[in-house]
């Protein structure tokens, strides 16, 4: 190339390379990491928002990176509640928690169409609803990829 008053003239070439095996291995490892230890956000009673910890923000960064690099990958966000209160209220609250997580993911660069939300309300508890500690574990949103 020869400079000519801030314009470069001469032959220019470019190429498009397929993703390397190393990059594919890294994405596979990231997928395994995300699905093996999904992001779980815990909420206070009757709350639908939180301030994610540094570890949770790192998991969000990992999910964002994966979804950015894998064309057809999707993110699943499911909101849950404890068993206290009415089923109708719990289903709404679970959806609000999932929607909060979706909005947070979108603020971090994940496209709306890549995120599916759902509410299970009090279904599928991971701990006993007979104790405060158990109910606290059941008030959660689980974020994973497909």
C-alpha positions in Angstrom: 0.0 0.0 0.0 1.2 3.5 -0.8 0.0 6.5 1.2 -1.4 9.4 -0.8 -2.6 12.3 1.5 -4.1 10.0 4.2 -5.6 7.7 1.6 -3.9 4.3 1.0 -3.9 3.0 -2.5 -2.9 -0.4 -3.5 -4.1 -4.0 -3.4 -6.1 -5.0 -0.3 -7.2 -8.5 0.5 -9.4 -10.0 3.1 -10.7 -13.4 4.0 -13.4 -14.9 6.1 -12.3 -17.8 8.3 -14.4 -20.5 9.8 -14.5 -20.7 13.5 -11.5 -22.6 14.7 -11.7 -25.8 16.5 -10.2 -24.0 19.5 -13.0 -21.5 19.5 -15.6 -24.2 19.2 -14.0 -26.0 22.1 -14.1 -22.8 24.2 -17.8 -22.4 23.4 -18.5 -26.0 24.3 -16.7 -25.5 27.6 -18.7 -22.3 28.3 -21.9 -24.2 27.5 -21.0 -27.0 29.9 -20.1 -24.4 32.6 -23.4 -22.5 32.2 -25.6 -25.6 32.1 -23.7 -27.4 34.8 -24.1 -24.5 37.3 -27.1 -22.3 36.1 -27.5 -18.8 37.3 -29.9 -18.7 40.2 -31.2 -15.3 41.6 -32.8 -15.4 45.0 -35.4 -12.9 46.0 -36.8 -11.6 49.3 -40.4 -12.2 50.2 -42.9 -10.4 47.8 -39.9 -8.8 45.9 -39.3 -9.0 42.2 -35.9 -7.3 42.0 -32.4 -7.7 43.4 -28.9 -6.4 43.0 -26.8 -9.3 41.5 -23.6 -10.2 43.3 -20.2 -10.1 41.5 -20.4 -13.9 40.9 -23.9 -13.6 39.5 -22.7 -10.7 37.2 -19.9 -12.9 35.9 -22.4 -15.7 35.1 -24.5 -13.1 33.2 -21.4 -12.1 31.3 -20.7 -15.8 30.4 -24.3 -16.2 29.2 -24.1 -13.0 27.2 -20.9 -14.1 25.6 -22.3 -17.5 24.7 -25.5 -16.2 23.2 -23.6 -13.6 21.2 -21.4 -16.3 19.7 -23.9 -19.1 19.1 -26.5 -18.1 16.5 -29.5 -20.1 17.5 -28.8 -20.3 21.2 -31.6 -19.2 23.5 -31.9 -18.3 27.2 -34.5 -19.7 29.5 -35.6 -17.6 32.5 -38.0 -19.3 35.0 -39.4 -17.5 38.0 -40.4 -19.4 41.2 -42.0 -18.5 44.6 -42.5 -20.1 47.9 -45.9 -21.6 48.8 -47.1 -18.7 50.9 -50.0 -16.7 49.5 -52.5 -17.5 46.7 -51.5 -19.4 43.6 -52.6 -16.6 41.4 -50.4 -14.1 43.2 -47.5 -16.5 43.2 -47.7 -17.1 39.4 -47.8 -13.3 38.8 -44.8 -12.8 41.2 -42.8 -15.6 39.6 -43.4 -14.0 36.2 -42.4 -10.6 37.5 -39.1 -12.1 38.8 -38.5 -13.7 35.4 -39.3 -10.4 33.7 -36.9 -8.6 36.0 -34.1 -11.0 35.1 -35.0 -10.7 31.3 -34.7 -6.9 31.5 -31.4 -7.2 33.3 -30.1 -9.6 30.6 -31.3 -7.2 27.9 -29.5 -4.3 29.6 -26.3 -6.5 29.3 -26.7 -6.9 25.6 -28.8 -10.0 25.1 -31.5 -9.6 22.4 -35.1 -9.9 23.4 -35.8 -12.7 21.0 -33.1 -14.8 22.6 -34.8 -14.8 26.0 -37.9 -16.9 26.9 -39.5 -16.3 30.3 -41.9 -18.4 32.3 -43.4 -18.6 35.8 -43.7 -21.8 37.7 -44.9 -20.0 40.9 -44.8 -22.4 43.8 -44.3 -25.5 41.6 -41.0 -27.4 41.7 -39.7 -26.3 45.1 -36.0 -27.1 45.7 -36.4 -26.9 49.5 -39.1 -27.4 52.1 -41.7 -24.6 52.4 -42.1 -25.5 56.1 -39.0 -23.4 57.1 -37.9 -19.8 56.5 -34.7 -21.1 55.0 -36.5 -23.4 52.7 -38.9 -20.7 51.5 -36.0 -18.4 50.9 -34.4 -21.0 48.5 -37.7 -21.4 46.7 -38.0 -17.7 45.9 -35.7 -17.7 42.9 -35.3 -17.3 39.2 -33.3 -19.8 37.3 -31.5 -18.7 34.1 -29.9 -21.2 31.7 -29.3 -21.7 28.0 -30.6 -24.1 25.4 
